[in-house]
Amino acid sequence: MKTVCSILASILVTSISFAAKSPEEAKVYADVIQPLLNAKCVSCHGETKQKGKLRLDTAEHTFKGGKGAKADIIVKGNIDDSELTYRVSLPKDDDDVMPPFEGPDTFDPFTKAQQAILNWWVKDGASLDKTVAQAPANVQEEMKKILTTPPKAKVGPKAVMKIIKLPEVPAASAGALATAAKTGVLHLPIHKGTNAISVNALPVQKTFGDKDLAALGSVAAQTLWLNLGKTQISDVGVGNLAKFKELRRLHLDNTKITDKSLATVAKFSHLEYLNLYGTEVTDEGLAHLKGLKNLKKLYLWKTKATPAKAEELKKSIPGIYINIGWENEPAAKVVAVPAGEKPAAKPAPEPINKKCPLTGRDINLNQTVTYKGQVIALCCANCKAKFEKEPEKYISKVPEFKLAK
């Protein structure tokens, strides 16, 4: 009998210790955000291991940031400039996605609902004091699920170590490295025992411009990976990259470059990865890339390149993966029609605008919102969601709306 009572007591204590907090007492950061980071990020960014000198196991370390993003890991009130919200939203095949894709057994990305929680928290000011009960309904439901069932780290079989084959390059002189360092970039050996380096302008992305890019020429022979994403460079600066003949990876995302820069990029015969996300690149620029036979990944989301030209490029470079964003759009709903019965022909109403009010890009007819009886088209699902959430904020950017009767 005593044994039975002991077991029951143990079960009772265990159930109490794991009882979920109520939304009124549970804190958004401590009880929702931190458990997510613990499950998905801390194995690489915790107390015992800190990739990029970044720790995400406590609020203090999270706000401090790491070697690259520094405090920009979380920019309070700004989702677009926060490196954390950007990284967790990337597709699994992007080299910068967090957590990284190392195999289907261990890959555990943030779900759309979890991303929505993180985005709301950052946009709301990244408070450590707000409770779940104070969160809006659209994210509160997912928070309650996390309170009830905290996420756990996904563990798979031991991975086989990849052997990276790198080209032999001469060692950079101390003076050359010092010249590069003066620009504020990070330069690190890609692998122990090699002279090849990766160069990352993330720490100075808001000030790094064409003159700084020219200064990096001092380490051109050693640079295999170059990240210029979100910097202030233009076509003029990219022209100075011609001497970077060993480049394997190149980030030009969210910069001011145009098709003109791709004429220079076309000279990087060893290039395997190219990110052009959020640039002014068009179909005309894609023609320059047809000769890059080693290119394996190309990112064109939020550019002016079309799916048709992307498919054409695939034929020129067998085996290449191209992410143009369209594949992430929600699929059209298929409605079954009984045999012998013809569906009613009802043409969809035409949108009143030709340009997306959020980005200024061409509209996508599959992404529309009806606002006060008028159809407004957006360029992508992301913009559609933003417009639906705050139509009054963006409708002033639709001049046709004012003119329509």
N, C-alpha and C positions, 0 to 999 in steps of 0.2 A: 504493500500500500504506500509505504514511504517512497518507494521508487517511482510509482505512478505519479504521486504528488510532486515529486522533484521534477519529473519530466514536464508535467503540466505547468509548473512554475517557470521552468526554463522557456517553454514555448511562449508563455505570457510575457515574460521579460523581453524576449526577442521581438515579439510583435510590437511591444511598446516602443522599443528602441528604434524600430524601423518605421514607425507610424509617420505618415506624411504630415508636414506642417500645413496649417490652414492658409489660404491665400492672404488672409489678413496679417498673419505673423511671418510668413515666408518672404525673404528678401529676393528680389529679382537677380541680383548679382550672386550672392552667396549660395542661394538654393536652386538657381536655374542656370545662369551663365557659367559659373565656376564648375558645376558638375559636367556640363557639356565640354568645357575645355579640358577637364581632367580625363574624360573618356576619349577624346579625339586628338588632343594636342600635347598633353603633358609627358607622354612617353618620349617625345623628342625635345620638349621645352619645359623640363621640370627641374627638380632640385639636383638630380644626379646627372642629367644630360641637358645641355643647352645649345642646340643648333643655332648658329648665328648669334650666340650669346643672348638668346631670348628665353625668358622664363614666363610661363603662363599659369603657374600653380598658385599664385596669390595675386590679389588686386594690386598690391604695391609693385610687384615685378611686372605685371601686365601693363600698367600705365607707364612704367619706365621704358618699356620697349627693348629693342635689341641693337645689335651692331649696325644693321642696315636701316630699318625703318625708324629706329630710335623712338621718340615719343609719338611719331605718326602711326604707330601700330593701332592706336585709338585716338581719333581726333573728335573730341566731344562735340556733338551736334552736327557732324559732317560724315556721312556714310561714304561719299565718293573719295575723300582724302584719307580715310582710315584703311590702313593696309590690311588689317584683320578681316574686315567685312569684304574687301576686294578679293583676298586670297580664298576665302571659303566659298565664294560664289563661282569660281573658275571651274571649267569642265575637268574631268578626271585626267585627261590626257595632257593638260597644260603642265609644264614643268614647275610652275609656281603655285599650283593648287595646294591648299592646306585643308585637311591632312593630305600628304602625298599619296599617289596611287603606286603601291608597291606590289600589288597582286590582289585578286578578287577575294582571297581569304581574309585579308586584313583591312581592306579599304572600307572606311566607315565615314563618308562625308557628312557634312551638315545637310539635313533635309531642307526642303524649301520652307517648311514651317519653322524649323530651328533657325534658318537664316533670317526669317522675318522677325523672330524674337531678338536676335543679335542686332539687326538693323534698327529696330524700334528703340532698343536700349541705347545704342550709340547716338541716334538722332535726338533722343529725348535728353541727352546730356550725360549718359553713362553714370547715373547715380548709383551709389552703393547703399543708399537708404530706402529707396522706393520698394514697396511691397508688391507682390503679385496682384493683389486686389486693386492696386492703383494702375495697373496696365490696361490698355484698351482690350475690348472683347476679342478682336481678331487675333491677338497673340496670347491672351490669357488662357484660352482653352488648352493650347499646347503646353503652356507653362504648368498647368495643373497635372497634365500627364507626366511631366518630368518629376514633379513633386511626388507623385504616386509611385512611379517606376523610374528611379534615377538611371541614366545611361551608364553602360559599362564599356570598358575598352574592349575592342574586338581583337582577339588573339588568334593567330593562325600558326601553321607549321613553320618551323625555322626556315628562313629564306636562304637560298643559295647565293653566295656573294658574287656580284657581277665584277668581271675584270674589265676595266676601262682601258681601251687601247688609245693612247695619245701619241701624236706626232712628236718627234724630237725637234725641239726648238732651242736656240741659244739662250743662255741665261741673260736676264736683263741686268744692266749695270746699276749700281747704287744710285747714280745720278739720274738715270732714266726713271727708276721707280720713284725717286724724290720728286721729279717733275710731274709725274702722274698724280702723286699724293697731294700736291699743292692744289689740285682742282677739288679736293674733298672726296674723291671716289674711294671705294674700297677695292683693294687688289689683293687677291689671295691665291695661293697655289691650288690648282684644281685637284691635285693628288700628291701625296707624299713622294718625294724623289723625282719630281718632274719640274721643268722650268716653265711649263704652260700655266697661265694664270686666268682667273676670271676677274672681270672688272665690273663693278656695280655702282651706278650713280644715284642709287636710291637715297642715300643720306643728304644729297644736295640737289634733289630733283627740281626744287622750286627756283634755284639760282643757276643751275648748270646750263650753259649755252654753247653757242658755236665756237667761241674762242677756247672754252674749256675742252671741247671735243678735239680741237686741233692739238692741244697740249698732250693728249693721250697718245699721240703718234709716237711718243718716246718708247712705248711698250707695245707697239703694233705687232711686232714679230712674235711676242709671247702670248698675246691675247687670243684665247679660243672662245670664251664666253663673254659677251658684252651686253649689259643691261642698261639701256638709256631710256627706259619707260618713264613717262610722266615728266621728262625733262623739258627744257625750253629750246631744244635744238630745232633747226629748220633744214631745208634742202641745202643751204650753203654749208652748214656744218657737216652734213653727211658726206659731202664731196671729199672731205678730209679722211674718210674711212677707206679710201682706195688701197692704202698700204696695209690694211688688216687682212692679209691674204690667208691666214689660218683660221678665220672665224668659223665656228661650228654652230653657235647659238647667238641670235641677235634679237634684242627687244627694242622695238621702236614704237611701242604702243602708247597711245595718248600723247603724241607729240604733234608738231606742226608740219610734218613732212607731207609731201605730195608724190605724185607719180614720178617726178624728176629724180627723187632719191632712189627709186628702184633701179634706175639705170646704173647707179653705183653698186647697189646690192647685187645686181646680176653678175658682178665680177667675182663674188665669193663662191668659188666652185666647190668648196668643201662644206658649205652651209647646210645644216641639217634641221634647224629650227628657226622660224621667223615669225615674230608677233607684230602685226600691224593694226591691232585692235584700236578703234577710236581715232583713226587718222583719215585724211582726205583722199586716200588711195582710191582709184577708179579702175574700171575694166582695162583702160589703156595702160595703166601701170602694170597689170598682171602679165601683159605680153612680155615684159622684160625678164620675167622669172622662168620662162619656159626652158632655159638652158641649165637651170640648177638641178641637175639629175640626182644629186645626193639629198635634196630637200625632202624631209620626211613629215614635218608638221608645219602648217601655215594657218595663222589665225587672222581672219578678215571680218570678224563681227564688228558692227557699227562702222563700217567703211562704206564707200559707194560702189564697191564691187558687187556684181550680180551673181546669183547662183548659176546662171547659164555659162558665164565666163569661168567660174570656178570649176565647173564640170569640164570645160574645154582644157583648162590647165591640167586637170587630172590625167587627161589622155596624153599630155606631153611628158608628165613625170609619173610613171607607173608606181603605185604603192604609196603615193603621198596622201596624207590625211589633211583635209581642209575644213576648218570650222568657220562657217560664214554666219552662224547665228540662226539661220532659218530652221535648222534641225531642232532647235530648242523651242520653237513656237508650238503651241498646243495644236494637236491634230484636229482636223475638222470632224465634227460629230456626224457619224454615218447613221442615217435613218432607214430602216428596212421598209421596203415597199412590197406589198403582197403581189404575187404573180399575176400578170395580166392587168394590173392597175397602174396607171401612169401618175407620177407625182404632179401635183399642181405646180404650174409654172408661175413662180412669183419672183420676179427680179428683185435683187437686193437694192435698196436705195443708195444712190451715189453720195459719197462724202462731199461736203462743201469745200474742203481744203485740199491743197496739193502738197503741202509741206507739213512735216510733224511740228507741232507747236513747242515741243520740248527740245528737239535737236536741230530742227531746220532741215532735216534730211527728207528724201522722197518718202511718201507714205506707203504703207503696206495695206492693201485692200482687205486683208484678213484680220486686221487689227483696228476695229472701229468701236466707237462709243456713241450712243445717242444721248445728246444733251439738249434739253429743252426743245425736243422735237426735231433736232438737226443732227445729222450724222457727221461726227468728227473722226478722221482717220489718223492713226499714229504710225510710227515706223517699225515698232517692235512690241512684243508683249510687255516688256519692262516699262516702256513709256505709257502703254495703255493702262497698266496697273496704277502708275503714278497719277495719270489724268483722272481715272475713275475715283481715286481717293480724294483728290483736291481739284475738281474741275474749275472752281472759281479762280484758282491760282494761275491756271494756264489759258483759260478761254480768251483772255485779252490778247494772247499771241496768235489768235486765229482771226485775221482781219475779215475773212469771208463771213464770219458769224455776225459781225456788226452790220454787214451789208445785206445779209439774207433776210427775207421777209417770212 
